[in-house]
Amino acid sequence: MKIACLSLAPLYGEYVLGGSQKVLNDIVLGLRKNDIDLRVFSPIENNTSEDSFIGDVKIEKVLNLTGKFPSPFEVPLYELQQLSKIISLISDWADRIYLHGDGWFLRDYFLGNKIISGIHDLVYQESLSSVFSFDSNKIIIPSKYLLNTIHSSIARKKFESNNYMIIPNSISEPISEKLKEIDGNLILLFPHRPDPRKGFNEALRIANEFAKTKNWKKVILKSLVFDESLNKDKKNSEIFDTEAQREFLSNHGQIVFNDWIPFEQMGEFYSSGDLTLCPGDFIESFGLVPLESVVNGTPAICSSVGAFRELKDISGIELIPYGDIKKFVNTGINMINDQTSILKGKNYILNKFSRKKMINSYVEAFSFPDKKEKYDFKYIQSESKDFYLAPWCSLENDMIYHDYLGWMKKTKDKIRIENSNKISFDSNITEYAINKRILIPSYIDE
């Protein structure tokens, strides 16, 4: 079996930008351990002559794209013509095409190949079009949250014509020991890419509230700074809230920006802290950061957004309504020294999200791409079963939080969940809730 893996985003081997690229590295290394013939292709890099590798697989930087994700096809038409020739050569070599992150509209050049799409963040146009407009033999997604979102967004006939497979991402092996020094300081970790939606400004405000408690000699917020020469994501930014930064520093806080860390060394970063913060409103499709934090001995506290909500029952991880800074702090204080929860969560995570399980699932997906998976969909329904609560919505503090629209203030005290699986709502809010896609008709075709 010959697999050609195509990435719209630039790849750098040991340096990864976000969880999706870390997972791609895991996939490549795992498939090679299974003696699968594999080639990896990514956009052309004009400013470097150095070769990059994932294990023993050279990253072939030959695709005529801008390298600016998520708008990789902002290129002249003649560049697309050249790209089509390269894709034809790749298609002739391979019998499986793996589109990591997908987004490929040049589907005609893959005729005769089995196409497997790997969807991660379902917020970019490229990923959306892959699910809605283009056909693949199999679409791999990392969470039930993402599957529920797709199921609740498109017509039933369209949904059933696709072939979805949930493969949770794997967790890196933890380091052998905790590296945090016991010195009376509190170390907070923010191990996310520099997309403002990941919540760095919120992390600053949370760190400041920790500092104001005076429970520690110093509160240190550790983050990562991605090399600008490698950062090809137009969505990324390092725009800070200078007022929040100034106030935190005035309360004897300290901000430490580490150089971008190769993913194999991230365990050391996680183990160096007391608490990992995931306070943003980015619609997460999987919860890689909090899971990897816990397996390295550091509890994690997250905004209750996207697929983070699937982690609510894992020990060592707590969910907080987005933007509730004081609750982040109060909950975090209780979590920091709870070693029993961390150990329990670590054992659960290592078993459920092992690399072996993930790779075995990918091998199955590539070997039998036309095998149809079956899934049950259990939503929080109204008593009449005419409506259910959209998977991108949750009831927090007696109000609906909408992953795409934020806090829906009109729903305050108007919507209730009873017995954990029944939703009730005031009749005067029904039309609003339907229009805002808070409530989904039982059959969305209607």
LOMARKOL-59386 format. One record per residue (C-alpha): residue in one letter; x, y, z; residue number from 1. Coordinates in steps of 0.2 Angstrom, whole numbers, plus 5000, padded with zeros to 4 digits. Each point is the difference from the previous one (the first is absolute). Layout:
REM LOMARKOL-59386
resn=A; X=X; Y=Y; Z=Z; resi=NUM
...
This chain:
REM LOMARKOL-59386
resn=M; X=5000; Y=5000; Z=5000; resi=1
resn=K; X=5007; Y=5017; Z=4995; resi=2
resn=I; X=4993; Y=5015; Z=5009; resi=3
resn=A; X=5003; Y=5018; Z=4994; resi=4
resn=C; X=4997; Y=5013; Z=5014; resi=5
resn=L; X=4996; Y=5017; Z=4995; resi=6
resn=S; X=5000; Y=5015; Z=5012; resi=7
resn=L; X=4994; Y=5018; Z=4995; resi=8
resn=A; X=5010; Y=5007; Z=5015; resi=9
resn=P; X=5020; Y=5000; Z=4999; resi=10
resn=L; X=5008; Y=4986; Z=5010; resi=11
resn=Y; X=5016; Y=5002; Z=5010; resi=12
resn=G; X=5003; Y=4982; Z=5007; resi=13
resn=E; X=5004; Y=5002; Z=5018; resi=14
resn=Y; X=4992; Y=5018; Z=5001; resi=15
resn=V; X=4981; Y=4999; Z=5000; resi=16
resn=L; X=4987; Y=5014; Z=5000; resi=17
resn=G; X=4985; Y=4994; Z=5010; resi=18
resn=G; X=4993; Y=4983; Z=5004; resi=19
resn=S; X=4996; Y=4995; Z=4982; resi=20
resn=Q; X=5018; Y=5000; Z=4995; resi=21
resn=K; X=5005; Y=4990; Z=5015; resi=22
resn=V; X=4987; Y=4987; Z=4996; resi=23
resn=L; X=5007; Y=4999; Z=4982; resi=24
resn=N; X=5017; Y=4997; Z=5006; resi=25
resn=D; X=4993; Y=4986; Z=5011; resi=26
resn=I; X=4991; Y=4993; Z=4985; resi=27
resn=V; X=5015; Y=5000; Z=4989; resi=28
resn=L; X=5011; Y=4992; Z=5013; resi=29
resn=G; X=4987; Y=4987; Z=5004; resi=30
resn=L; X=4997; Y=4995; Z=4982; resi=31
resn=R; X=5019; Y=4998; Z=4997; resi=32
resn=K; X=5001; Y=4988; Z=5015; resi=33
resn=N; X=4987; Y=4990; Z=4991; resi=34
resn=D; X=5011; Y=4999; Z=4985; resi=35
resn=I; X=4988; Y=5010; Z=4989; resi=36
resn=D; X=5007; Y=5009; Z=4985; resi=37
resn=L; X=4997; Y=5019; Z=5003; resi=38
resn=R; X=5004; Y=5016; Z=4993; resi=39
resn=V; X=4996; Y=5017; Z=5007; resi=40
resn=F; X=4997; Y=5016; Z=4989; resi=41
resn=S; X=4999; Y=5018; Z=5006; resi=42
resn=P; X=5001; Y=5018; Z=4992; resi=43
resn=I; X=5015; Y=5006; Z=4992; resi=44
resn=E; X=5012; Y=5010; Z=5012; resi=45
resn=N; X=5010; Y=5013; Z=4990; resi=46
resn=N; X=5010; Y=5006; Z=5015; resi=47
resn=T; X=5009; Y=4984; Z=5005; resi=48
resn=S; X=5010; Y=4987; Z=4992; resi=49
resn=E; X=5001; Y=4988; Z=5015; resi=50
resn=D; X=4991; Y=4984; Z=4999; resi=51
resn=S; X=4987; Y=4995; Z=5014; resi=52
resn=F; X=4995; Y=4983; Z=5005; resi=53
resn=I; X=4987; Y=4991; Z=5011; resi=54
resn=G; X=5010; Y=4985; Z=5006; resi=55
resn=D; X=5007; Y=4993; Z=4984; resi=56
resn=V; X=4987; Y=5008; Z=4988; resi=57
resn=K; X=5006; Y=5015; Z=4991; resi=58
resn=I; X=4988; Y=5014; Z=4999; resi=59
resn=E; X=4998; Y=5004; Z=4981; resi=60
resn=K; X=4997; Y=5019; Z=4999; resi=61
resn=V; X=4994; Y=5000; Z=4982; resi=62
resn=L; X=4982; Y=5006; Z=5001; resi=63
resn=N; X=4997; Y=5017; Z=4991; resi=64
resn=L; X=4990; Y=5009; Z=5014; resi=65
resn=T; X=5002; Y=5016; Z=5010; resi=66
resn=G; X=5005; Y=4991; Z=5016; resi=67
resn=K; X=4988; Y=5011; Z=5008; resi=68
resn=F; X=4987; Y=4990; Z=5009; resi=69
resn=P; X=4985; Y=5001; Z=5000; resi=70
resn=S; X=5000; Y=5008; Z=4983; resi=71
resn=P; X=5013; Y=4989; Z=4991; resi=72
resn=F; X=4992; Y=5002; Z=4983; resi=73
resn=E; X=5003; Y=5019; Z=4998; resi=74
resn=V; X=5011; Y=4997; Z=4986; resi=75
resn=P; X=5000; Y=5004; Z=4981; resi=76
resn=L; X=4990; Y=4989; Z=4989; resi=77
resn=Y; X=5016; Y=4994; Z=4991; resi=78
resn=E; X=5007; Y=4994; Z=5017; resi=79
resn=L; X=4985; Y=4989; Z=5001; resi=80
resn=Q; X=5004; Y=4993; Z=4983; resi=81
resn=Q; X=5017; Y=4996; Z=5006; resi=82
resn=L; X=4993; Y=4993; Z=5016; resi=83
resn=S; X=4988; Y=4988; Z=4990; resi=84
resn=K; X=5015; Y=4993; Z=4991; resi=85
resn=I; X=5009; Y=4996; Z=5017; resi=86
resn=I; X=4984; Y=4992; Z=5007; resi=87
resn=S; X=4998; Y=4989; Z=4985; resi=88
resn=L; X=5017; Y=4993; Z=5003; resi=89
resn=I; X=4996; Y=4997; Z=5018; resi=90
resn=S; X=4984; Y=4992; Z=4995; resi=91
resn=D; X=5009; Y=4988; Z=4988; resi=92
resn=W; X=5012; Y=4994; Z=5014; resi=93
resn=A; X=4987; Y=4998; Z=5014; resi=94
resn=D; X=4985; Y=4989; Z=5002; resi=95
resn=R; X=4994; Y=5009; Z=5016; resi=96
resn=I; X=4999; Y=5019; Z=5001; resi=97
resn=Y; X=5000; Y=5007; Z=5018; resi=98
resn=L; X=4994; Y=5018; Z=5001; resi=99
resn=H; X=5006; Y=5006; Z=5017; resi=100
resn=G; X=4988; Y=5015; Z=5004; resi=101
resn=D; X=4993; Y=4997; Z=4983; resi=102
resn=G; X=4995; Y=5016; Z=4990; resi=103
resn=W; X=5004; Y=4992; Z=4983; resi=104
resn=F; X=4988; Y=5006; Z=4986; resi=105
resn=L; X=5011; Y=4992; Z=4986; resi=106
resn=R; X=4992; Y=4983; Z=5003; resi=107
resn=D; X=4999; Y=4995; Z=4982; resi=108
resn=Y; X=5019; Y=4997; Z=5000; resi=109
resn=F; X=4998; Y=4986; Z=5013; resi=110
resn=L; X=4988; Y=4989; Z=4990; resi=111
resn=G; X=5005; Y=4982; Z=5002; resi=112
resn=N; X=5006; Y=5003; Z=5018; resi=113
resn=K; X=4992; Y=4997; Z=5016; resi=114
resn=I; X=4998; Y=5017; Z=5009; resi=115
resn=I; X=5001; Y=5001; Z=5019; resi=116
resn=S; X=4996; Y=5018; Z=5007; resi=117
resn=G; X=5007; Y=5005; Z=5017; resi=118
resn=I; X=4989; Y=5014; Z=5007; resi=119
resn=H; X=5006; Y=5009; Z=5016; resi=120
resn=D; X=4994; Y=5018; Z=5003; resi=121
resn=L; X=4982; Y=5001; Z=4992; resi=122
resn=V; X=5001; Y=5019; Z=4999; resi=123
resn=Y; X=5010; Y=5003; Z=4984; resi=124
resn=Q; X=4992; Y=5001; Z=4983; resi=125
resn=E; X=5012; Y=4986; Z=4993; resi=126
resn=S; X=4994; Y=4988; Z=5013; resi=127
resn=L; X=4982; Y=5005; Z=4999; resi=128
resn=S; X=5000; Y=4998; Z=4981; resi=129
resn=S; X=5008; Y=4982; Z=5002; resi=130
resn=V; X=4985; Y=4995; Z=5010; resi=131
resn=F; X=4986; Y=5009; Z=4991; resi=132
resn=S; X=5006; Y=5000; Z=4982; resi=133
resn=F; X=5013; Y=4987; Z=4996; resi=134
resn=D; X=5000; Y=4981; Z=5001; resi=135
resn=S; X=5012; Y=4989; Z=5009; resi=136
resn=N; X=5000; Y=4981; Z=5003; resi=137
resn=K; X=5002; Y=5004; Z=5018; resi=138
resn=I; X=5000; Y=5015; Z=5011; resi=139
resn=I; X=5010; Y=4999; Z=5016; resi=140
resn=I; X=4996; Y=5011; Z=5015; resi=141
resn=P; X=5007; Y=5001; Z=5017; resi=142
resn=S; X=4984; Y=5001; Z=5011; resi=143
resn=K; X=4982; Y=4996; Z=5002; resi=144
resn=Y; X=4997; Y=5019; Z=5002; resi=145
resn=L; X=5006; Y=5003; Z=4982; resi=146
resn=L; X=4989; Y=4986; Z=4994; resi=147
resn=N; X=4985; Y=5007; Z=5009; resi=148
resn=T; X=5004; Y=5017; Z=4993; resi=149
resn=I; X=5000; Y=4993; Z=4982; resi=150
resn=H; X=4985; Y=4989; Z=5003; resi=151
resn=S; X=4990; Y=5015; Z=5007; resi=152
resn=S; X=5005; Y=5012; Z=4986; resi=153
resn=I; X=4997; Y=4992; Z=4984; resi=154
resn=A; X=4985; Y=4991; Z=4992; resi=155
resn=R; X=4997; Y=4982; Z=5005; resi=156
resn=K; X=5003; Y=4993; Z=4982; resi=157
resn=K; X=5016; Y=5009; Z=4998; resi=158
resn=F; X=5006; Y=4995; Z=5017; resi=159
resn=E; X=4996; Y=4981; Z=4997; resi=160
resn=S; X=5009; Y=5001; Z=4983; resi=161
resn=N; X=5017; Y=5003; Z=5009; resi=162
resn=N; X=5010; Y=4988; Z=5009; resi=163
resn=Y; X=5006; Y=5006; Z=5017; resi=164
resn=M; X=5012; Y=4992; Z=5012; resi=165
resn=I; X=5005; Y=5007; Z=5017; resi=166
resn=I; X=5018; Y=4997; Z=5005; resi=167
resn=P; X=5005; Y=5010; Z=5016; resi=168
resn=N; X=5017; Y=5007; Z=4999; resi=169
resn=S; X=5014; Y=4992; Z=5010; resi=170
resn=I; X=5010; Y=5006; Z=5015; resi=171
resn=S; X=5019; Y=5001; Z=5000; resi=172
resn=E; X=5009; Y=4989; Z=5013; resi=173
resn=P; X=5002; Y=5010; Z=5016; resi=174
resn=I; X=5017; Y=5004; Z=5007; resi=175
resn=S; X=5006; Y=4990; Z=5015; resi=176
resn=E; X=4998; Y=5013; Z=5014; resi=177
resn=K; X=4993; Y=5016; Z=5005; resi=178
resn=L; X=5012; Y=5015; Z=4997; resi=179
resn=K; X=4992; Y=5014; Z=5010; resi=180
resn=E; X=5011; Y=5008; Z=5013; resi=181
resn=I; X=4992; Y=5002; Z=5017; resi=182
resn=D; X=5005; Y=5018; Z=5003; resi=183
resn=G; X=4984; Y=5009; Z=5005; resi=184
resn=N; X=4996; Y=5006; Z=4983; resi=185
resn=L; X=4985; Y=4996; Z=4989; resi=186
resn=I; X=5003; Y=4995; Z=4982; resi=187
resn=L; X=4986; Y=5002; Z=4988; resi=188
resn=L; X=5002; Y=4992; Z=4983; resi=189
resn=F; X=4992; Y=5006; Z=4983; resi=190
resn=P; X=5007; Y=4987; Z=4988; resi=191
resn=H; X=4990; Y=5006; Z=4984; resi=192
resn=R; X=5004; Y=5007; Z=4983; resi=193
resn=P; X=4999; Y=5019; Z=4999; resi=194
resn=D; X=4982; Y=5001; Z=4994; resi=195
resn=P; X=4991; Y=5013; Z=5010; resi=196
resn=R; X=4985; Y=4989; Z=5001; resi=197
resn=K; X=5010; Y=4988; Z=5010; resi=198
resn=G; X=4999; Y=5012; Z=5015; resi=199
resn=F; X=5016; Y=5008; Z=5004; resi=200
resn=N; X=4992; Y=5016; Z=5006; resi=201
resn=E; X=4988; Y=4990; Z=5011; resi=202
resn=A; X=5015; Y=4991; Z=5007; resi=203
resn=L; X=5008; Y=5016; Z=5004; resi=204
resn=R; X=4984; Y=5005; Z=5010; resi=205
resn=I; X=4999; Y=4984; Z=5009; resi=206
resn=A; X=5019; Y=5001; Z=5005; resi=207
resn=N; X=4997; Y=5017; Z=5006; resi=208
resn=E; X=4985; Y=4994; Z=5011; resi=209
resn=F; X=5012; Y=4986; Z=5007; resi=210
resn=A; X=5013; Y=5013; Z=5004; resi=211
resn=K; X=4988; Y=5011; Z=5009; resi=212
resn=T; X=4996; Y=4986; Z=5013; resi=213
resn=K; X=5018; Y=5002; Z=5007; resi=214
resn=N; X=5000; Y=4981; Z=5002; resi=215
resn=W; X=5017; Y=4998; Z=4991; resi=216
resn=K; X=5016; Y=5010; Z=5000; resi=217
resn=K; X=4998; Y=5003; Z=4982; resi=218
resn=V; X=4988; Y=4994; Z=4986; resi=219
resn=I; X=5009; Y=4995; Z=4984; resi=220
resn=L; X=4991; Y=4998; Z=4983; resi=221
resn=K; X=5010; Y=4990; Z=4988; resi=222
resn=S; X=4995; Y=5000; Z=4982; resi=223
resn=L; X=5008; Y=4996; Z=4983; resi=224
resn=V; X=5006; Y=5012; Z=4986; resi=225
resn=F; X=4999; Y=4992; Z=4982; resi=226
resn=D; X=5014; Y=5005; Z=4989; resi=227
resn=E; X=4993; Y=5013; Z=4988; resi=228
resn=S; X=5010; Y=4992; Z=4985; resi=229
resn=L; X=4990; Y=4984; Z=5003; resi=230
resn=N; X=4983; Y=5007; Z=5004; resi=231
resn=K; X=4990; Y=4999; Z=4984; resi=232
resn=D; X=4983; Y=5001; Z=5008; resi=233
resn=K; X=4991; Y=5016; Z=4996; resi=234
resn=K; X=4989; Y=4998; Z=5015; resi=235
resn=N; X=5014; Y=5000; Z=5012; resi=236
resn=S; X=5004; Y=5016; Z=5009; resi=237
resn=E; X=5009; Y=5006; Z=5015; resi=238
resn=I; X=4989; Y=5015; Z=5004; resi=239
resn=F; X=5000; Y=5002; Z=5019; resi=240
resn=D; X=4989; Y=5009; Z=5012; resi=241
resn=T; X=5013; Y=5012; Z=5006; resi=242
resn=E; X=4989; Y=5006; Z=5014; resi=243
resn=A; X=4998; Y=4983; Z=5007; resi=244
resn=Q; X=5018; Y=4996; Z=4998; resi=245
resn=R; X=5005; Y=5016; Z=5009; resi=246
resn=E; X=4989; Y=4996; Z=5015; resi=247
resn=F; X=5006; Y=4983; Z=5001; resi=248
resn=L; X=5018; Y=5006; Z=5000; resi=249
resn=S; X=4996; Y=5013; Z=5013; resi=250
resn=N; X=4993; Y=4986; Z=5012; resi=251
resn=H; X=5018; Y=4992; Z=4999; resi=252
resn=G; X=4995; Y=4988; Z=4986; resi=253
resn=Q; X=5012; Y=4994; Z=4988; resi=254
resn=I; X=4998; Y=4995; Z=4981; resi=255
resn=V; X=5012; Y=4988; Z=4993; resi=256
resn=F; X=5000; Y=4997; Z=4981; resi=257
resn=N; X=5009; Y=4984; Z=4995; resi=258
resn=D; X=5006; Y=4996; Z=4983; resi=259
resn=W; X=4989; Y=4989; Z=4990; resi=260
resn=I; X=5003; Y=4982; Z=5006; resi=261
resn=P; X=5002; Y=4984; Z=4990; resi=262
resn=F; X=4985; Y=4989; Z=5004; resi=263
resn=E; X=5010; Y=4986; Z=5007; resi=264
resn=Q; X=5006; Y=5012; Z=5014; resi=265
resn=M; X=4983; Y=5007; Z=5004; resi=266
resn=G; X=4999; Y=4988; Z=5015; resi=267
resn=E; X=5013; Y=5010; Z=5009; resi=268
resn=F; X=4991; Y=5016; Z=4997; resi=269
resn=Y; X=4983; Y=4992; Z=5007; resi=270
resn=S; X=5009; Y=4993; Z=5015; resi=271
resn=S; X=5008; Y=5016; Z=5005; resi=272
resn=G; X=4984; Y=5008; Z=5005; resi=273
resn=D; X=4987; Y=5000; Z=5013; resi=274
resn=L; X=4984; Y=5003; Z=4989; resi=275
resn=T; X=4997; Y=5000; Z=4982; resi=276
resn=L; X=4988; Y=5013; Z=4993; resi=277
resn=C; X=4989; Y=4998; Z=4985; resi=278
resn=P; X=4989; Y=5015; Z=5002; resi=279
resn=G; X=4996; Y=5005; Z=4981; resi=280
resn=D; X=4984; Y=4999; Z=4990; resi=281
resn=F; X=5008; Y=4991; Z=4985; resi=282
resn=I; X=4988; Y=4986; Z=4995; resi=283
resn=E; X=5011; Y=4985; Z=5005; resi=284
resn=S; X=4997; Y=4984; Z=4990; resi=285
resn=F; X=5010; Y=4990; Z=5013; resi=286
resn=G; X=5008; Y=5003; Z=5017; resi=287
resn=L; X=5019; Y=4996; Z=4997; resi=288
resn=V; X=5007; Y=5014; Z=5011; resi=289
resn=P; X=4991; Y=4995; Z=5016; resi=290
resn=L; X=5002; Y=4982; Z=4997; resi=291
resn=E; X=5019; Y=5001; Z=4998; resi=292
resn=S; X=5001; Y=5012; Z=5015; resi=293
resn=V; X=4992; Y=4987; Z=5011; resi=294
resn=V; X=5011; Y=4986; Z=4995; resi=295
resn=N; X=5015; Y=5010; Z=5004; resi=296
resn=G; X=4994; Y=5004; Z=5017; resi=297
resn=T; X=4992; Y=5017; Z=4998; resi=298
resn=P; X=4981; Y=5003; Z=5002; resi=299
resn=A; X=4992; Y=5010; Z=4987; resi=300
resn=I; X=4985; Y=5012; Z=5000; resi=301
resn=C; X=4991; Y=5004; Z=4984; resi=302
resn=S; X=4986; Y=5010; Z=4993; resi=303
resn=S; X=4984; Y=4990; Z=4997; resi=304
resn=V; X=5001; Y=5002; Z=4982; resi=305
resn=G; X=4999; Y=4988; Z=4985; resi=306
resn=A; X=5007; Y=4982; Z=5003; resi=307
resn=F; X=5008; Y=5005; Z=5017; resi=308
resn=R; X=4983; Y=4996; Z=5006; resi=309
resn=E; X=5003; Y=4982; Z=4997; resi=310
resn=L; X=5014; Y=5000; Z=5013; resi=311
resn=K; X=4988; Y=5005; Z=5015; resi=312
resn=D; X=5001; Y=4984; Z=5008; resi=313
resn=I; X=5019; Y=4997; Z=4999; resi=314
resn=S; X=5009; Y=5002; Z=5017; resi=315
resn=G; X=5012; Y=5014; Z=5000; resi=316
resn=I; X=4991; Y=5011; Z=4987; resi=317
resn=E; X=4986; Y=5013; Z=5005; resi=318
resn=L; X=4989; Y=5010; Z=4988; resi=319
resn=I; X=4995; Y=5018; Z=5004; resi=320
resn=P; X=4987; Y=5011; Z=4991; resi=321
resn=Y; X=5010; Y=5010; Z=4987; resi=322
resn=G; X=5005; Y=5017; Z=5007; resi=323
resn=D; X=4997; Y=4996; Z=5018; resi=324
resn=I; X=5017; Y=5006; Z=5007; resi=325
resn=K; X=4996; Y=4998; Z=5018; resi=326
resn=K; X=4994; Y=4983; Z=4998; resi=327
resn=F; X=5015; Y=4995; Z=4991; resi=328
resn=V; X=5011; Y=5006; Z=5015; resi=329
resn=N; X=4989; Y=4993; Z=5014; resi=330
resn=T; X=4999; Y=4983; Z=4991; resi=331
resn=G; X=5018; Y=5000; Z=4996; resi=332
resn=I; X=5005; Y=5003; Z=5018; resi=333
resn=N; X=4991; Y=4984; Z=5005; resi=334
resn=M; X=5008; Y=4990; Z=4985; resi=335
resn=I; X=5018; Y=5004; Z=5002; resi=336
resn=N; X=5005; Y=4988; Z=5014; resi=337
resn=D; X=4987; Y=4986; Z=4996; resi=338
resn=Q; X=5013; Y=4987; Z=4996; resi=339
resn=T; X=4987; Y=4986; Z=5001; resi=340
resn=S; X=4989; Y=5007; Z=4986; resi=341
resn=I; X=5015; Y=5003; Z=4989; resi=342
resn=L; X=5006; Y=4982; Z=5002; resi=343
resn=K; X=4983; Y=4993; Z=4997; resi=344
resn=G; X=4998; Y=5011; Z=4984; resi=345
resn=K; X=5017; Y=4995; Z=4994; resi=346
resn=N; X=4997; Y=4981; Z=5001; resi=347
resn=Y; X=4983; Y=5003; Z=4991; resi=348
resn=I; X=5007; Y=5011; Z=4986; resi=349
resn=L; X=5015; Y=4989; Z=4996; resi=350
resn=N; X=4988; Y=4985; Z=4998; resi=351
resn=K; X=4987; Y=5009; Z=4990; resi=352
resn=F; X=5011; Y=5011; Z=4989; resi=353
resn=S; X=5015; Y=4989; Z=4997; resi=354
resn=R; X=5010; Y=5002; Z=4984; resi=355
resn=K; X=4998; Y=4981; Z=4996; resi=356
resn=K; X=4981; Y=5001; Z=5000; resi=357
resn=M; X=5001; Y=5015; Z=4989; resi=358
resn=I; X=5012; Y=4993; Z=4987; resi=359
resn=N; X=4990; Y=4983; Z=5000; resi=360
resn=S; X=4985; Y=5010; Z=4995; resi=361
resn=Y; X=5009; Y=5010; Z=4986; resi=362
resn=V; X=5007; Y=4984; Z=4993; resi=363
resn=E; X=4982; Y=4993; Z=5000; resi=364
resn=A; X=4993; Y=5016; Z=4992; resi=365
resn=F; X=5014; Y=4999; Z=4986; resi=366
resn=S; X=4998; Y=4981; Z=4997; resi=367
resn=F; X=4981; Y=5001; Z=4999; resi=368
resn=P; X=4995; Y=5017; Z=4995; resi=369
resn=D; X=4982; Y=4996; Z=4994; resi=370
resn=K; X=4995; Y=4991; Z=5016; resi=371
resn=K; X=4985; Y=5009; Z=5007; resi=372
resn=E; X=5000; Y=5005; Z=5019; resi=373
resn=K; X=4984; Y=5001; Z=5010; resi=374
resn=Y; X=4997; Y=5012; Z=5014; resi=375
resn=D; X=4986; Y=5004; Z=5012; resi=376
resn=F; X=4995; Y=5018; Z=5002; resi=377
resn=K; X=4993; Y=5004; Z=5018; resi=378
resn=Y; X=4996; Y=5018; Z=5003; resi=379
resn=I; X=4991; Y=5010; Z=5014; resi=380
resn=Q; X=4982; Y=5000; Z=4993; resi=381
resn=S; X=4985; Y=5009; Z=5004; resi=382
resn=E; X=4986; Y=4990; Z=5008; resi=383
resn=S; X=4990; Y=4999; Z=4984; resi=384
resn=K; X=5016; Y=4995; Z=4991; resi=385
resn=D; X=4997; Y=5013; Z=4986; resi=386
resn=F; X=5016; Y=5010; Z=5004; resi=387
resn=Y; X=5017; Y=4996; Z=5008; resi=388
resn=L; X=5014; Y=5011; Z=5007; resi=389
resn=A; X=5013; Y=5004; Z=4986; resi=390
resn=P; X=5017; Y=4991; Z=5004; resi=391
resn=W; X=5009; Y=5017; Z=4998; resi=392
resn=C; X=4989; Y=5007; Z=5015; resi=393
resn=S; X=5001; Y=4997; Z=5018; resi=394
resn=L; X=4991; Y=5006; Z=5015; resi=395
resn=E; X=5012; Y=5010; Z=5012; resi=396
resn=N; X=4994; Y=5011; Z=5014; resi=397
resn=D; X=4982; Y=4999; Z=4995; resi=398
resn=M; X=5004; Y=5007; Z=4983; resi=399
resn=I; X=5005; Y=4992; Z=4983; resi=400
resn=Y; X=5018; Y=5001; Z=4994; resi=401
resn=H; X=5001; Y=4998; Z=4981; resi=402
resn=D; X=5017; Y=4995; Z=4993; resi=403
resn=Y; X=4997; Y=5011; Z=4985; resi=404
resn=L; X=4991; Y=5015; Z=5007; resi=405
resn=G; X=5006; Y=5000; Z=5018; resi=406
resn=W; X=4988; Y=5004; Z=5015; resi=407
resn=M; X=4982; Y=5001; Z=4995; resi=408
resn=K; X=4993; Y=5012; Z=5013; resi=409
resn=K; X=4982; Y=4999; Z=4994; resi=410
resn=T; X=5000; Y=4982; Z=5006; resi=411
resn=K; X=5004; Y=5004; Z=5018; resi=412
resn=D; X=4988; Y=4990; Z=5011; resi=413
resn=K; X=4990; Y=4996; Z=4985; resi=414
resn=I; X=5007; Y=4982; Z=4996; resi=415
resn=R; X=5002; Y=4986; Z=5013; resi=416
resn=I; X=5007; Y=4983; Z=4999; resi=417
resn=E; X=4991; Y=4987; Z=5011; resi=418
resn=N; X=5006; Y=4983; Z=5005; resi=419
resn=S; X=5015; Y=5003; Z=4989; resi=420
resn=N; X=4992; Y=4994; Z=4984; resi=421
resn=K; X=4984; Y=5011; Z=4998; resi=422
resn=I; X=5000; Y=5018; Z=4995; resi=423
resn=S; X=4985; Y=5012; Z=5004; resi=424
resn=F; X=4999; Y=5018; Z=4994; resi=425
resn=D; X=4988; Y=5015; Z=5001; resi=426
resn=S; X=4988; Y=5001; Z=4985; resi=427
resn=N; X=5005; Y=5018; Z=4997; resi=428
resn=I; X=5018; Y=4995; Z=4997; resi=429
resn=T; X=4996; Y=4986; Z=4987; resi=430
resn=E; X=5001; Y=5009; Z=4984; resi=431
resn=Y; X=5016; Y=5009; Z=5006; resi=432
resn=A; X=5008; Y=4984; Z=5005; resi=433
resn=I; X=4996; Y=4992; Z=4983; resi=434
resn=N; X=5006; Y=5014; Z=4990; resi=435
resn=K; X=5017; Y=5001; Z=5010; resi=436
resn=R; X=5002; Y=4981; Z=4998; resi=437
resn=I; X=4999; Y=4997; Z=5018; resi=438
resn=L; X=4986; Y=4988; Z=4998; resi=439
resn=I; X=5001; Y=4988; Z=4986; resi=440
resn=P; X=4984; Y=4992; Z=4992; resi=441
resn=S; X=5000; Y=4981; Z=5002; resi=442
resn=Y; X=5002; Y=4999; Z=4981; resi=443
resn=I; X=5010; Y=5015; Z=4994; resi=444
resn=D; X=4994; Y=4997; Z=4982; resi=445
resn=E; X=4983; Y=5008; Z=5006; resi=446
